[in-house]
Amino acid sequence: MKVGFIGTGWFAKTHAAILAGIDGIEVTAFCGTSMEKAEKEARNWSNAKGFTNVDEMLDKQKLDAVYICVPPMAHSEIEYALIDRNIPFFVEKPLGIDEQPFEIAKKIDETGLITSVGYHWRYKETTKKALSLLDNRKVGIALGYWMGDMPMVPWWRDVNKSGGQFVEQTTHIVDLLRFLCGEITEVYAAYGSAIMQEKVDGTTVSDVGSVTMKLQNGMVATISNTCILNHSNKVGLDLFTEEGIIELRNELLREIKGKQILEHKDQGNPYIEENKIFLEAVKTGNIEKILSDYKDSLKTYQVTLAANQSAMSGQPIRLEL
């Protein structure tokens, strides 16, 4: 199977390194913002070539699948090009920063193209454990967090390029909430810009925020984020049930029942899992094991856009399911 990459950053390097360990997969093309970047990644593969133009890459290389690993503002034209050529793709979150993903989703639905989106928390062993624990428990409220530092790449701190922290990072926690607890029907957000605009030139993203959500099943959830810290502090989701608390962190699930605390640690690598499942789906046409395709991910994206809209308007936003 011949695979191409659009993007040469951390995510592209991470996925390409995983693909190097999967039998039958050959990466043959990299498209970057410069030929230097593209060729640097291509040199890791015996038959790979570098490109700076997506259409040229797709015209010159026969590819069975493509990975899209680009910043939020760089989406849309890439996806349209792949849909037009009927090439399955794996895309890293978020899907974009505007309304284009909704049109892209319609075209994907029309063609039946195989897609997967990089919500790797869905593939964690601890997430599977949480799902099993919730089989006989009812969640009343959830609290989510993405408390950390500001990524020091210029596009991230520009709200017109990244969409802001809730869209670009905290989307993982929104998606985890949806995956475990169901659909979100209403969003109310409050954002602030207290510190980073004075510390880092060019900062237009909010640096603190909380988003309260109502779910279809009657639950209430609040997810908060900040990028004012100088380190990553707290990222995860806490579920409060009538039998106790389920705490999900990056590599750990903690089950709390009064004074009793049970811990479950991730043993696998969710990035490897999501890659293998996507490539197997491309090979066989069976998409049953893909946990996050474009159509489903669009619902998470819609929640994050609604949060931005609510923060700007000061009003709650109802979502159409």
C-alpha positions in Angstrom: 0.0 0.0 0.0 1.4 3.4 -1.1 0.8 6.3 1.3 1.5 10.0 1.0 1.8 12.8 3.7 0.7 16.4 3.5 2.5 18.2 6.2 6.0 17.7 7.7 5.4 18.7 11.4 5.3 16.6 14.6 2.1 14.7 13.7 3.4 13.8 10.2 6.7 12.5 11.7 4.8 10.6 14.4 2.5 8.8 12.0 5.2 8.2 9.4 7.4 6.6 12.1 4.5 4.2 13.0 3.9 3.3 9.4 7.6 2.3 9.1 6.8 -0.5 11.5 3.8 -1.8 9.7 4.3 -4.5 7.0 3.1 -3.8 3.5 3.1 0.0 3.9 5.4 2.2 1.8 5.4 6.0 2.2 6.2 7.4 -1.3 5.4 11.1 -1.0 5.7 14.1 1.3 4.2 17.5 0.6 5.5 20.4 2.6 5.6 24.2 2.7 9.1 24.0 1.3 11.0 21.5 -0.8 13.7 21.4 1.9 11.2 20.1 4.5 9.5 17.7 2.1 12.7 16.1 0.9 14.1 15.9 4.4 11.1 13.6 5.4 11.3 11.8 2.0 14.9 10.8 2.6 13.7 8.5 5.5 12.1 6.3 2.8 13.8 4.6 -0.1 11.3 5.5 -2.8 9.7 8.7 -1.4 9.7 12.0 -3.2 9.2 15.6 -1.9 6.6 18.1 -3.2 5.4 21.5 -2.4 2.1 21.3 -4.3 -0.7 19.0 -3.4 -2.1 18.6 -6.8 1.3 17.8 -8.3 1.9 15.2 -5.7 -1.4 13.5 -6.3 -1.0 13.7 -10.1 2.5 12.2 -10.1 2.2 9.6 -7.3 -0.3 6.8 -7.3 -1.4 6.8 -3.7 -3.8 4.4 -1.9 -4.2 6.7 1.2 -3.0 10.1 2.4 -2.4 11.6 5.8 -3.3 15.3 6.3 -1.2 16.8 9.1 -1.5 20.5 8.6 -2.4 23.5 10.8 -6.1 24.3 11.1 -6.1 27.2 8.6 -4.5 25.0 5.9 -7.5 22.6 5.5 -10.3 22.4 2.9 -8.5 22.5 -0.5 -6.5 19.5 0.5 -9.6 17.5 1.4 -11.4 18.5 -1.8 -8.5 17.4 -3.9 -8.5 14.0 -2.2 -12.2 13.6 -2.5 -12.1 14.4 -6.2 -9.5 11.7 -6.7 -11.3 9.2 -4.4 -8.3 8.8 -2.2 -9.0 7.7 1.4 -7.5 10.0 4.0 -6.6 10.2 7.7 -6.8 13.8 9.0 -5.5 15.3 12.2 -7.8 17.4 14.3 -9.2 20.0 14.2 -11.0 19.8 10.8 -10.6 23.5 10.1 -11.6 26.9 11.4 -14.6 27.8 9.3 -17.7 26.3 7.7 -15.9 24.4 5.0 -15.8 21.1 6.9 -19.6 20.9 6.8 -19.4 21.0 3.0 -16.5 18.5 2.9 -18.6 16.1 5.1 -21.4 16.3 2.5 -19.1 15.4 -0.3 -17.6 12.5 1.7 -21.1 11.2 2.4 -22.0 11.4 -1.3 -18.9 9.4 -2.3 -18.6 7.0 0.6 -14.9 7.7 0.9 -13.1 6.1 3.8 -11.8 8.6 6.3 -10.4 8.6 9.8 -9.7 11.6 12.2 -7.0 11.7 14.8 -9.0 11.5 18.0 -6.6 9.0 19.5 -8.2 9.2 23.0 -10.9 6.9 21.6 -8.4 4.2 21.0 -6.9 4.2 24.5 -7.3 1.1 26.7 -8.4 3.4 29.5 -11.2 4.8 27.4 -12.4 1.3 26.6 -12.2 0.5 30.4 -14.3 3.7 31.0 -16.9 2.5 28.5 -17.2 -0.8 30.3 -17.6 0.8 33.7 -20.3 3.0 32.3 -22.4 0.0 31.2 -24.2 -0.1 34.6 -23.6 3.5 35.8 -25.2 6.8 35.1 -23.1 9.9 34.8 -24.7 13.1 36.3 -22.0 15.6 35.7 -18.6 15.7 34.0 -15.6 18.1 34.4 -13.0 18.3 31.7 -9.6 20.1 31.6 -6.8 21.2 29.3 -4.6 23.2 31.5 -1.2 23.9 30.1 1.2 26.2 28.3 1.1 28.0 24.9 2.6 26.1 22.0 5.3 28.5 20.6 4.4 28.3 17.0 3.1 31.7 15.5 -0.1 30.3 13.9 -1.3 28.8 17.2 -1.6 32.1 19.0 -3.5 33.7 16.1 -7.2 33.0 16.5 -7.8 33.4 12.8 -5.3 30.6 12.1 -5.9 28.1 14.9 -9.4 28.8 16.0 -8.2 29.2 19.6 -7.4 26.6 22.3 -10.9 25.1 22.6 -10.9 24.4 18.9 -7.3 23.3 18.5 -6.4 21.4 21.7 -9.4 21.0 24.0 -11.4 19.4 21.1 -9.9 16.1 22.4 -11.7 16.4 25.7 -15.0 17.4 23.9 -14.7 14.4 21.7 -14.0 12.1 24.7 -17.0 13.4 26.4 -19.2 12.7 23.4 -17.7 9.3 22.9 -18.4 8.3 26.5 -21.6 10.1 27.4 -23.4 11.1 24.2 -24.4 14.1 22.1 -24.2 17.7 23.3 -27.3 19.8 22.7 -26.4 23.3 24.1 -23.2 25.2 24.8 -22.5 28.3 26.9 -18.9 29.7 27.0 -17.0 32.4 28.7 -13.5 33.2 27.5 -10.9 35.7 28.8 -7.5 37.1 27.7 -5.8 37.9 31.0 -2.1 37.3 30.5 -0.7 36.0 27.2 -1.5 38.9 25.0 0.9 41.0 27.1 3.6 38.3 27.3 3.7 37.0 23.7 3.5 39.3 20.6 0.8 38.4 18.1 -1.4 36.6 20.6 -5.1 37.0 19.7 -6.4 33.7 21.2 -8.1 33.7 24.5 -5.9 32.3 27.2 -8.5 31.1 29.7 -12.0 29.7 29.1 -14.8 27.5 30.5 -17.6 25.9 28.4 -20.7 24.5 30.0 -22.7 22.0 28.0 -26.0 20.2 28.2 -26.2 16.7 26.9 -29.1 14.9 25.2 -29.3 12.4 28.1 -29.7 15.2 30.7 -26.1 15.4 31.9 -24.3 18.7 32.5 -20.6 19.1 31.7 -18.0 21.8 32.0 -14.7 21.8 30.2 -12.1 24.5 31.0 -8.8 25.3 29.4 -5.9 27.7 29.8 -2.5 28.3 28.1 -1.1 30.6 30.7 1.0 28.0 32.5 4.7 27.3 31.8 4.1 23.5 31.8 1.3 21.0 31.1 -0.6 20.6 34.3 -4.0 18.8 34.0 -5.5 17.3 30.9 -8.4 14.9 31.1 -12.0 14.2 32.0 -13.7 13.4 35.3 -17.1 11.6 35.3 -19.2 11.8 38.5 -21.6 8.8 38.9 -23.9 7.5 41.6 -21.3 4.8 42.3 -18.3 7.1 42.4 -15.9 9.0 40.2 -14.1 7.9 37.0 -11.0 10.1 36.3 -9.4 9.8 32.9 -5.9 11.2 32.3 -3.4 10.8 29.5 -2.2 7.3 30.4 -4.3 6.5 33.5 -7.9 5.8 34.6 -8.6 6.2 38.3 -11.8 4.7 39.7 -12.8 6.2 43.0 -15.4 4.7 45.3 -15.2 6.4 48.7 -11.8 5.5 50.2 -11.2 2.8 47.6 -9.1 3.8 44.6 -8.4 1.5 41.6 -6.0 2.5 38.9 -5.8 1.2 35.4 -2.8 2.2 33.2 -2.6 2.3 29.4 -0.5 -0.5 28.1 -0.9 0.1 24.4 -0.2 3.0 22.0 -3.4 4.6 20.7 -1.6 6.2 17.8 -0.5 2.8 16.6 -4.0 1.4 17.0 -5.7 4.2 15.0 -3.2 3.9 12.2 -3.5 0.1 11.9 -7.3 0.3 11.9 -7.4 3.0 9.3 -5.0 1.3 6.9 -6.8 -2.1 7.4 -10.0 -0.3 6.5 -8.5 1.1 3.3 -7.2 -2.4 2.4 -10.4 -4.3 3.1 -13.1 -1.7 2.7 -14.4 -2.6 6.2 -14.8 0.6 8.3 -16.4 -1.0 11.4 -13.3 -0.5 13.6 -12.7 3.1 12.8 -13.9 4.9 15.9 -13.8 8.5 14.5 -14.6 9.2 10.9 -15.1 12.6 9.3 -18.8 12.6 9.7 -18.7 11.8 13.5 -15.8 14.2 14.1 -17.8 17.0 12.5 -20.1 16.8 15.6 -17.2 17.5 17.9 -16.0 20.3 15.6 -19.5 21.8 15.7 -19.4 21.9 19.5 -16.1 23.8 19.5 -17.2 26.3 17.0 -20.4 26.9 19.0 -18.3 27.5 22.1 -16.4 30.3 20.2 -19.7 31.7 19.0 -21.2 31.7 22.5 -18.1 33.3 24.0 -18.3 36.1 21.4 -22.1 36.7 21.7 -22.5 36.0 25.5 -25.5 33.7 24.6 -26.0 30.0 24.8 -26.0 28.1 21.5 -28.4 25.3 20.7 -27.0 22.6 18.5 -28.9 20.6 15.8 -28.4 16.9 16.2 
